[in-house]
Amino acid sequence: MRLITLFAILSLFLSTVQAHAGDLPRWELGLGVAGLSIPDYRGSDQRRGYVLPLPYIQYRGDVFRIDREGAHGKLFTSERVKLEVSLAAGPPAKSDRSDARAGMPNLDPTVEAGPSLQLFLARNETRDRVWSVQLPLRAAAATDLRHVRHIGWVFSPNLNFDALNVRGGWDVAAAVGPIYATEDYHDYYYEVAPAFATATRPAYDARAGYSGSRFTLTASRRYPRFWVGAFARYDNLSGAVFADSPLVKKKDSFMAGAGIAWILATSH
């Protein structure tokens, strides 16, 4: 359980901070450290800080890749459209450390997988300033390695702006958009079953639909012998279909992280 917890937290960091290939080796291996500050879940008023080892793995294959955008495989690409399979993960939350969820089951780490369609809207002549729309649809599952539970689907369309080689080599990106999810997904985080209802935490059954909006800023840079990256993410739950859940203590949520990794080996 400890290993999958570390994996989920690191995957959150790695899938948020992006890097772009450019003229880089086919594969790279390295090791570093990452620090994150994240809420227990979207809508929680309690948060945790983590300092963790950061594995640096890059594989830039023609079809399958492992990079700062996670692990993904290209299904189709053209000048205007790219279709790929992508993976993501989310961190756990222990209920004995959460006032809102006291006495309820823990939230296990989650993994997500599904197709992601990217539509390119505009590029400059050097293709280092890119506007695009991304349409990821992922199936989500919660697992403690002993059991796996399907918890629904998530759809998070977003408008992206990528700027490469800013001020001598920084890659900067911004993304904003709404999130939609099925009832099972919302229930996993925000449902209060009658067995766990209290005088201050009434029973609650979430609905499918709008899950709030998200704005993410990222920056990363690869130096000859090391890589650095950072991200900040803001979630707004105003208008979300579960906003009246007794487990929602805040209508906004903020997380941030930064990391550095030393490159130890490359393909050339």
C-alpha positions in Angstrom: 0.0 0.0 0.0 2.9 2.4 0.8 4.4 1.7 -2.7 1.2 2.4 -4.5 0.6 5.6 -2.4 4.1 6.9 -3.4 3.3 5.9 -7.1 0.0 7.8 -7.1 1.5 11.0 -5.6 4.5 10.9 -7.9 2.2 10.2 -10.9 0.2 13.3 -10.0 3.4 15.3 -10.1 4.8 13.7 -13.3 1.5 13.9 -15.2 1.1 17.6 -14.4 4.6 18.9 -15.2 5.3 18.7 -18.9 8.5 18.6 -21.0 8.9 18.6 -24.8 11.2 16.3 -26.7 12.9 18.6 -29.2 16.3 17.2 -30.2 16.7 15.0 -27.1 17.9 11.4 -26.6 15.5 8.5 -27.2 15.7 7.5 -23.6 17.0 9.0 -20.3 17.2 7.8 -16.7 17.7 9.8 -13.6 16.8 10.4 -10.0 15.9 13.4 -7.9 13.5 14.7 -5.3 10.0 16.3 -5.4 8.0 18.3 -2.9 4.2 18.6 -3.1 1.4 20.3 -1.2 -2.0 18.8 -2.0 -5.4 18.7 -0.4 -6.8 15.4 0.8 -9.3 15.6 -2.1 -11.0 18.4 -4.1 -13.1 20.3 -1.6 -11.2 19.2 1.5 -10.1 21.9 3.9 -7.1 19.8 5.0 -4.0 19.2 3.1 -0.7 17.3 3.2 2.9 18.0 2.3 5.1 15.3 0.8 8.9 15.1 0.0 9.5 12.1 -2.1 12.2 10.5 -4.3 11.6 11.5 -8.0 12.4 8.9 -10.7 13.2 10.6 -14.0 12.3 8.3 -16.9 12.0 9.5 -20.5 11.3 7.2 -23.5 10.6 8.9 -26.8 9.5 6.1 -29.0 7.6 6.6 -32.3 4.4 5.1 -30.8 4.8 4.7 -27.1 6.3 7.4 -24.8 7.0 8.0 -21.2 7.5 11.7 -20.4 6.4 14.5 -18.2 2.8 14.0 -19.6 2.8 10.5 -18.3 2.8 7.2 -20.2 0.9 7.3 -23.4 0.7 5.8 -26.8 0.0 7.5 -30.1 -3.0 6.1 -32.0 -3.1 8.7 -34.8 -1.5 12.0 -35.5 -1.7 14.7 -38.2 -1.1 18.4 -38.6 -4.4 19.2 -36.9 -5.3 16.2 -34.8 -3.6 13.8 -32.4 -5.3 10.8 -30.7 -3.4 8.9 -28.0 -3.9 6.6 -25.0 -2.9 8.3 -21.8 -2.7 7.3 -18.1 -3.0 9.3 -14.9 -3.1 8.7 -11.1 -4.4 10.3 -8.0 -3.2 10.2 -4.4 -5.0 8.5 -1.4 -6.5 10.1 1.7 -6.7 8.4 5.1 -10.0 9.1 6.9 -8.4 9.1 10.4 -6.5 12.2 9.3 -9.5 14.0 7.9 -12.1 15.7 10.1 -14.8 15.6 7.4 -14.3 11.8 6.7 -13.6 10.6 10.3 -15.0 7.1 10.6 -15.5 6.6 6.9 -13.5 4.3 4.6 -10.1 5.5 3.4 -9.8 6.9 -0.2 -7.4 4.5 -2.0 -5.0 5.7 -4.7 -6.7 6.0 -8.1 -5.6 5.2 -11.6 -7.2 6.5 -14.9 -6.8 5.4 -18.5 -8.5 6.3 -21.7 -8.3 8.0 -25.1 -7.2 11.7 -25.4 -8.0 13.7 -28.5 -6.0 16.8 -29.1 -7.1 19.4 -31.7 -4.5 21.9 -32.7 -6.0 25.4 -33.2 -3.0 27.6 -34.0 0.8 27.5 -34.1 3.5 30.1 -35.0 6.0 29.5 -37.8 8.6 27.9 -35.5 5.9 25.8 -33.7 7.1 26.8 -30.3 3.8 28.6 -29.4 0.8 26.3 -29.7 -2.9 26.6 -28.9 -4.9 23.4 -28.7 -8.0 21.8 -27.2 -7.6 18.5 -25.4 -10.5 16.1 -24.9 -9.4 13.3 -22.5 -12.0 10.6 -21.5 -10.7 8.2 -18.8 -12.0 5.3 -16.9 -11.1 5.5 -13.2 -10.4 2.8 -10.7 -9.4 2.8 -7.0 -7.0 0.1 -5.8 -5.0 -0.9 -2.7 -3.2 -3.6 -4.8 -5.4 -6.3 -3.2 -8.7 -5.1 -4.7 -9.5 -3.0 -7.7 -12.8 -1.1 -7.9 -14.1 0.7 -11.0 -15.3 4.2 -9.9 -16.6 5.6 -13.1 -15.5 8.0 -15.9 -14.0 11.4 -16.1 -14.2 13.8 -19.0 -12.1 17.0 -18.7 -12.0 19.1 -21.9 -9.5 21.9 -21.7 -7.9 24.8 -23.7 -4.1 24.6 -23.7 -1.4 27.0 -24.5 2.2 25.7 -24.8 5.3 28.0 -25.1 8.6 26.3 -25.7 12.1 27.7 -25.2 11.0 30.7 -23.1 13.9 32.8 -21.8 16.6 30.4 -22.8 15.0 27.0 -22.5 12.0 27.0 -20.2 8.8 25.1 -21.4 5.7 26.8 -20.0 2.1 25.7 -20.4 -1.3 26.8 -19.2 -4.6 24.8 -19.3 -8.1 25.7 -18.3 -11.4 23.9 -18.6 -14.4 22.2 -16.9 -14.6 18.6 -15.6 -17.5 16.2 -15.8 -17.8 12.8 -14.2 -20.2 10.0 -13.7 -22.2 9.4 -10.5 -19.9 6.5 -9.4 -16.9 8.8 -9.5 -18.6 11.6 -7.5 -20.0 9.0 -5.0 -16.5 7.7 -4.4 -15.4 11.1 -3.0 -18.5 12.8 -1.9 -21.2 10.2 -1.0 -22.1 9.7 2.7 -23.8 6.3 3.1 -26.4 6.1 5.8 -24.1 3.9 7.9 -21.6 6.8 8.1 -24.1 9.6 8.7 -23.8 11.6 11.9 -25.5 14.6 13.4 -23.1 16.9 11.6 -22.6 14.8 8.5 -26.0 13.9 7.0 -26.4 11.1 4.4 -25.7 12.2 0.9 -25.9 10.7 -2.6 -24.0 12.5 -5.3 -25.1 12.9 -8.9 -23.4 12.7 -12.3 -22.6 15.9 -14.1 -20.5 19.1 -13.7 -17.5 18.6 -11.4 -16.1 22.1 -11.3 -13.3 23.8 -13.3 -9.5 23.6 -13.3 -6.7 25.9 -14.2 -3.1 24.6 -14.3 0.2 26.3 -14.9 3.5 24.4 -15.4 7.1 25.1 -16.1 10.1 22.9 -16.8 13.6 23.1 -18.1 16.1 20.5 -19.0 19.8 21.3 -18.4 22.6 19.2 -19.7 22.9 17.1 -16.5 19.6 17.8 -14.7 15.9 18.7 -15.1 13.7 21.0 -13.0 10.0 21.4 -13.1 7.1 23.0 -11.1 3.3 23.2 -11.3 0.4 25.0 -9.7 -3.2 23.9 -10.0 -6.4 25.7 -8.9 -9.8 23.9 -8.8 -13.1 25.8 -8.4 -16.1 23.7 -7.3 -18.7 26.4 -7.5 -21.7 25.0 -9.3 -20.5 21.4 -9.1 -23.3 18.9 -8.7 -21.8 17.7 -5.4 -21.1 21.1 -4.0 -23.7 20.6 -1.2 -22.1 17.4 0.0 -21.2 17.6 3.7 -17.7 16.4 2.7 -17.1 19.6 0.7 -15.6 22.0 3.1 -14.1 24.5 0.6 -15.4 25.6 -2.9 -11.8 25.9 -4.2 -8.7 23.8 -4.0 -5.1 24.5 -4.6 -2.1 22.3 -5.1 1.5 22.9 -6.1 4.8 21.0 -6.5 8.4 21.3 -7.6 11.1 18.9 -8.4 14.7 18.4 -9.5 16.2 15.3 -11.1 19.8 14.5 -12.1 20.1 12.7 -15.4 22.3 9.7 -14.8 22.2 7.8 -18.2 21.0 8.5 -21.7 20.9 6.7 -25.1 23.8 8.7 -26.4 
